[in-house]
Amino acid sequence: MGLVGRRDGRNFGYGRQLSYAGPQALKDLFAGGHFATVKAHSDRWQAFVRWCRSKDGPGINDARQIDRKTLLDYAGHLRHQVEQGAISIATAQNRLSSVNRTMAALRGDQYVKVPSPSKTLGMRRNSVRRSVPQGQDREHVKRIVDVLCEHQMPRAAAIAQLTRATGMHLREAILADLPRLRREAEHYDKINIQDGTKGGRGGATAPRWIRVDDHIREALRYAEQVSPDGSRNLLAPNESYLDFQPSVIRLARDILHTHNLKSFHELRAAYACERYEQITHHLAPINGGRGRRLDPCLDREARLQISYELGHGRIDVVSAYIGGRV
């Protein structure tokens, strides 16, 4: 739709709501294309808007009121979330970068931004994992699933099982087309992860087949069982992904933290370590394995396969899940 008022009006002419204005300005900036990029920036912008409206935020609903101090305060909020284990350093940097990009789209200039998200946050991404992934012990995950169920959070329990069994992203687990995956598991003994995927690997057009085992079958069965009536995924028909985050995921994370699991993302890393051991018959490097020293070709083959299964296009990213080459 683009501009709805004068360029010097509320939210620089993009409407009365900050949540609406940002995505509209991004659509204008990218001339109606680059859908995955616009979607990623828009999702991160919504996180900023939620902070603006929260008790800790500035209470702003007009982008004209956002200045550099606002962005620095938001950076402080993100830094605190990283320190609490709620989000990763990469997520914090991406959110700050997206706010920069969206503000530029709204204003039409570069005057309000943080020059370097990484320096502003005072944190650097670590592309090689240094800590052993939590959640590798399936009994540990089962206990967490049981606790989530006891707290009347069956959909969060389903996400935990799906991420550990398949290596899905959180978003992929929430938006997975469960009936389709069940049919694929029954007919092909493998599933193609397509829904909720990032755009970097070609979005939902790139095949990403995962061989099915009993853990995946059970995770799919349970997820379909707790899926809301009239839905094909874990969202209710009248529920958006953004609604689901604060109402379910944030509450679930508190439970994860009390049971020694930093985040759902740790379960994705646990999956990667397990797959490395299945492929190479050696422990993952982060678990003390020395697979590359014994057979560098096998180590590379495993990393390529894991990269494919996790939906990444680059083999080097796998080091963030299983550790570096040793």
PETA-V820393 format. One record per residue. N is the residue number from 1. SS is DSSP state (helix for helix, strand for strand, loop for the rest). OMEGA is omega in whole degrees, 0 to 359 (* if undefined). NEAR is the number of other ideal C-beta (glycine too) atoms within 8 Angstrom. Layout:
n->N ss->SS omega->OMEGA near->NEAR
n->N ss->SS omega->OMEGA near->NEAR
//
This chain:
n->1 ss->loop omega->178 near->3
n->2 ss->loop omega->183 near->7
n->3 ss->loop omega->177 near->8
n->4 ss->loop omega->179 near->8
n->5 ss->loop omega->178 near->8
n->6 ss->loop omega->184 near->5
n->7 ss->loop omega->179 near->7
n->8 ss->loop omega->180 near->5
n->9 ss->loop omega->181 near->8
n->10 ss->helix omega->183 near->9
n->11 ss->helix omega->178 near->15
n->12 ss->helix omega->176 near->14
n->13 ss->helix omega->183 near->11
n->14 ss->loop omega->175 near->15
n->15 ss->loop omega->187 near->10
n->16 ss->loop omega->184 near->6
n->17 ss->loop omega->179 near->8
n->18 ss->helix omega->182 near->12
n->19 ss->helix omega->180 near->9
n->20 ss->helix omega->187 near->11
n->21 ss->helix omega->183 near->14
n->22 ss->helix omega->179 near->18
n->23 ss->helix omega->179 near->11
n->24 ss->helix omega->178 near->14
n->25 ss->helix omega->178 near->13
n->26 ss->helix omega->178 near->15
n->27 ss->helix omega->176 near->10
n->28 ss->helix omega->182 near->10
n->29 ss->helix omega->182 near->9
n->30 ss->loop omega->173 near->10
n->31 ss->loop omega->177 near->5
n->32 ss->loop omega->180 near->4
n->33 ss->loop omega->178 near->5
n->34 ss->loop omega->188 near->6
n->35 ss->helix omega->182 near->7
n->36 ss->helix omega->179 near->10
n->37 ss->helix omega->178 near->9
n->38 ss->helix omega->180 near->12
n->39 ss->helix omega->181 near->9
n->40 ss->helix omega->178 near->12
n->41 ss->helix omega->182 near->13
n->42 ss->helix omega->179 near->12
n->43 ss->helix omega->180 near->9
n->44 ss->helix omega->176 near->12
n->45 ss->helix omega->179 near->15
n->46 ss->helix omega->176 near->11
n->47 ss->helix omega->177 near->9
n->48 ss->helix omega->180 near->13
n->49 ss->helix omega->179 near->11
n->50 ss->helix omega->178 near->9
n->51 ss->helix omega->179 near->11
n->52 ss->helix omega->183 near->13
n->53 ss->helix omega->184 near->8
n->54 ss->loop omega->180 near->7
n->55 ss->loop omega->179 near->3
n->56 ss->loop omega->183 near->5
n->57 ss->loop omega->184 near->10
n->58 ss->loop omega->181 near->7
n->59 ss->loop omega->183 near->6
n->60 ss->loop omega->173 near->11
n->61 ss->loop omega->180 near->8
n->62 ss->loop omega->184 near->8
n->63 ss->helix omega->179 near->14
n->64 ss->helix omega->181 near->7
n->65 ss->helix omega->182 near->8
n->66 ss->loop omega->177 near->9
n->67 ss->loop omega->184 near->7
n->68 ss->helix omega->178 near->8
n->69 ss->helix omega->178 near->6
n->70 ss->helix omega->181 near->12
n->71 ss->helix omega->178 near->16
n->72 ss->helix omega->176 near->10
n->73 ss->helix omega->178 near->9
n->74 ss->helix omega->177 near->12
n->75 ss->helix omega->177 near->13
n->76 ss->helix omega->177 near->8
n->77 ss->helix omega->179 near->11
n->78 ss->helix omega->179 near->13
n->79 ss->helix omega->179 near->12
n->80 ss->helix omega->179 near->8
n->81 ss->helix omega->178 near->10
n->82 ss->helix omega->181 near->14
n->83 ss->helix omega->178 near->6
n->84 ss->helix omega->180 near->6
n->85 ss->loop omega->181 near->7
n->86 ss->loop omega->179 near->7
n->87 ss->loop omega->178 near->9
n->88 ss->loop omega->176 near->8
n->89 ss->helix omega->180 near->11
n->90 ss->helix omega->179 near->7
n->91 ss->helix omega->179 near->8
n->92 ss->helix omega->180 near->16
n->93 ss->helix omega->179 near->13
n->94 ss->helix omega->180 near->10
n->95 ss->helix omega->180 near->13
n->96 ss->helix omega->178 near->16
n->97 ss->helix omega->180 near->9
n->98 ss->helix omega->175 near->13
n->99 ss->helix omega->175 near->13
n->100 ss->helix omega->184 near->12
n->101 ss->helix omega->182 near->11
n->102 ss->helix omega->177 near->15
n->103 ss->helix omega->178 near->13
n->104 ss->helix omega->179 near->12
n->105 ss->helix omega->180 near->12
n->106 ss->helix omega->186 near->13
n->107 ss->helix omega->186 near->10
n->108 ss->loop omega->177 near->7
n->109 ss->loop omega->184 near->5
n->110 ss->loop omega->188 near->5
n->111 ss->loop omega->181 near->5
n->112 ss->loop omega->180 near->9
n->113 ss->loop omega->170 near->10
n->114 ss->loop omega->188 near->11
n->115 ss->loop omega->181 near->5
n->116 ss->loop omega->180 near->6
n->117 ss->helix omega->183 near->12
n->118 ss->helix omega->179 near->9
n->119 ss->helix omega->180 near->7
n->120 ss->helix omega->179 near->11
n->121 ss->helix omega->182 near->14
n->122 ss->loop omega->182 near->5
n->123 ss->loop omega->178 near->10
n->124 ss->loop omega->175 near->5
n->125 ss->loop omega->175 near->8
n->126 ss->loop omega->186 near->8
n->127 ss->loop omega->178 near->7
n->128 ss->loop omega->183 near->8
n->129 ss->loop omega->180 near->13
n->130 ss->loop omega->182 near->5
n->131 ss->loop omega->180 near->5
n->132 ss->loop omega->180 near->6
n->133 ss->loop omega->174 near->13
n->134 ss->loop omega->177 near->10
n->135 ss->loop omega->177 near->13
n->136 ss->loop omega->178 near->11
n->137 ss->loop omega->183 near->6
n->138 ss->helix omega->177 near->8
n->139 ss->helix omega->176 near->6
n->140 ss->helix omega->179 near->13
n->141 ss->helix omega->180 near->15
n->142 ss->helix omega->178 near->8
n->143 ss->helix omega->179 near->9
n->144 ss->helix omega->177 near->14
n->145 ss->helix omega->179 near->11
n->146 ss->helix omega->181 near->9
n->147 ss->helix omega->178 near->10
n->148 ss->helix omega->178 near->14
n->149 ss->helix omega->178 near->10
n->150 ss->helix omega->179 near->6
n->151 ss->loop omega->178 near->7
n->152 ss->loop omega->179 near->5
n->153 ss->loop omega->184 near->12
n->154 ss->helix omega->181 near->9
n->155 ss->helix omega->174 near->10
n->156 ss->helix omega->177 near->13
n->157 ss->helix omega->178 near->14
n->158 ss->helix omega->179 near->15
n->159 ss->helix omega->179 near->15
n->160 ss->helix omega->180 near->14
n->161 ss->helix omega->181 near->15
n->162 ss->helix omega->181 near->14
n->163 ss->helix omega->180 near->17
n->164 ss->helix omega->185 near->14
n->165 ss->helix omega->188 near->11
n->166 ss->helix omega->184 near->13
n->167 ss->loop omega->179 near->10
n->168 ss->loop omega->165 near->11
n->169 ss->loop omega->175 near->12
n->170 ss->helix omega->181 near->11
n->171 ss->helix omega->180 near->8
n->172 ss->helix omega->180 near->13
n->173 ss->helix omega->181 near->17
n->174 ss->helix omega->187 near->13
n->175 ss->helix omega->182 near->12
n->176 ss->loop omega->176 near->15
n->177 ss->loop omega->190 near->10
n->178 ss->helix omega->177 near->13
n->179 ss->helix omega->179 near->8
n->180 ss->helix omega->180 near->8
n->181 ss->helix omega->178 near->12
n->182 ss->helix omega->179 near->11
n->183 ss->helix omega->179 near->8
n->184 ss->helix omega->179 near->11
n->185 ss->helix omega->181 near->14
n->186 ss->helix omega->187 near->6
n->187 ss->helix omega->187 near->5
n->188 ss->helix omega->186 near->7
n->189 ss->loop omega->174 near->5
n->190 ss->strand omega->181 near->10
n->191 ss->strand omega->181 near->13
n->192 ss->strand omega->182 near->10
n->193 ss->loop omega->186 near->12
n->194 ss->loop omega->189 near->7
n->195 ss->loop omega->178 near->10
n->196 ss->loop omega->183 near->9
n->197 ss->loop omega->177 near->14
n->198 ss->loop omega->182 near->9
n->199 ss->loop omega->189 near->11
n->200 ss->loop omega->182 near->6
n->201 ss->loop omega->181 near->11
n->202 ss->loop omega->178 near->5
n->203 ss->helix omega->185 near->9
n->204 ss->helix omega->179 near->6
n->205 ss->helix omega->183 near->4
n->206 ss->loop omega->179 near->9
n->207 ss->loop omega->179 near->4
n->208 ss->loop omega->185 near->12
n->209 ss->strand omega->178 near->7
n->210 ss->strand omega->179 near->12
n->211 ss->strand omega->187 near->6
n->212 ss->loop omega->170 near->9
n->213 ss->loop omega->183 near->7
n->214 ss->helix omega->180 near->5
n->215 ss->helix omega->179 near->10
n->216 ss->helix omega->179 near->13
n->217 ss->helix omega->180 near->10
n->218 ss->helix omega->179 near->10
n->219 ss->helix omega->178 near->14
n->220 ss->helix omega->180 near->14
n->221 ss->helix omega->182 near->9
n->222 ss->helix omega->180 near->11
n->223 ss->helix omega->179 near->15
n->224 ss->helix omega->180 near->10
n->225 ss->helix omega->183 near->6
n->226 ss->helix omega->177 near->10
n->227 ss->loop omega->182 near->12
n->228 ss->loop omega->179 near->9
n->229 ss->loop omega->178 near->3
n->230 ss->loop omega->182 near->5
n->231 ss->loop omega->175 near->10
n->232 ss->loop omega->180 near->7
n->233 ss->loop omega->184 near->11
n->234 ss->loop omega->175 near->16
n->235 ss->loop omega->172 near->12
n->236 ss->loop omega->182 near->7
n->237 ss->loop omega->182 near->7
n->238 ss->loop omega->185 near->3
n->239 ss->loop omega->178 near->8
n->240 ss->loop omega->177 near->6
n->241 ss->helix omega->181 near->9
n->242 ss->helix omega->176 near->7
n->243 ss->helix omega->185 near->8
n->244 ss->helix omega->184 near->12
n->245 ss->helix omega->181 near->9
n->246 ss->helix omega->186 near->7
n->247 ss->helix omega->183 near->8
n->248 ss->helix omega->189 near->11
n->249 ss->helix omega->181 near->13
n->250 ss->helix omega->178 near->9
n->251 ss->helix omega->180 near->10
n->252 ss->helix omega->181 near->13
n->253 ss->helix omega->178 near->11
n->254 ss->helix omega->179 near->8
n->255 ss->helix omega->178 near->14
n->256 ss->helix omega->184 near->12
n->257 ss->helix omega->180 near->9
n->258 ss->helix omega->179 near->5
n->259 ss->loop omega->172 near->10
n->260 ss->loop omega->172 near->4
n->261 ss->loop omega->187 near->13
n->262 ss->loop omega->183 near->8
n->263 ss->loop omega->174 near->11
n->264 ss->loop omega->182 near->14
n->265 ss->helix omega->178 near->11
n->266 ss->helix omega->180 near->12
n->267 ss->helix omega->175 near->13
n->268 ss->helix omega->177 near->14
n->269 ss->helix omega->177 near->14
n->270 ss->helix omega->176 near->14
n->271 ss->helix omega->182 near->13
n->272 ss->helix omega->179 near->16
n->273 ss->helix omega->178 near->16
n->274 ss->helix omega->180 near->9
n->275 ss->helix omega->178 near->13
n->276 ss->helix omega->180 near->17
n->277 ss->helix omega->179 near->13
n->278 ss->helix omega->184 near->7
n->279 ss->helix omega->187 near->11
n->280 ss->helix omega->188 near->12
n->281 ss->loop omega->173 near->5
n->282 ss->loop omega->175 near->10
n->283 ss->loop omega->174 near->10
n->284 ss->loop omega->181 near->13
n->285 ss->helix omega->181 near->14
n->286 ss->helix omega->178 near->12
n->287 ss->helix omega->178 near->11
n->288 ss->loop omega->180 near->6
n->289 ss->loop omega->179 near->12
n->290 ss->loop omega->186 near->9
n->291 ss->helix omega->184 near->16
n->292 ss->helix omega->179 near->11
n->293 ss->helix omega->180 near->6
n->294 ss->helix omega->183 near->7
n->295 ss->loop omega->182 near->8
n->296 ss->helix omega->179 near->8
n->297 ss->helix omega->179 near->6
n->298 ss->helix omega->177 near->11
n->299 ss->helix omega->180 near->12
n->300 ss->helix omega->179 near->10
n->301 ss->helix omega->180 near->9
n->302 ss->helix omega->180 near->13
n->303 ss->helix omega->177 near->12
n->304 ss->helix omega->180 near->9
n->305 ss->helix omega->180 near->10
n->306 ss->helix omega->177 near->15
n->307 ss->helix omega->178 near->13
n->308 ss->helix omega->184 near->9
n->309 ss->helix omega->179 near->10
n->310 ss->helix omega->178 near->12
n->311 ss->loop omega->177 near->12
n->312 ss->loop omega->179 near->10
n->313 ss->loop omega->186 near->5
n->314 ss->loop omega->182 near->6
n->315 ss->helix omega->184 near->8
n->316 ss->helix omega->180 near->6
n->317 ss->helix omega->184 near->11
n->318 ss->helix omega->178 near->13
n->319 ss->helix omega->179 near->12
n->320 ss->helix omega->182 near->9
n->321 ss->helix omega->189 near->13
n->322 ss->helix omega->184 near->14
n->323 ss->loop omega->184 near->10
n->324 ss->loop omega->176 near->7
n->325 ss->loop omega->186 near->7
n->326 ss->loop omega->* near->9
//
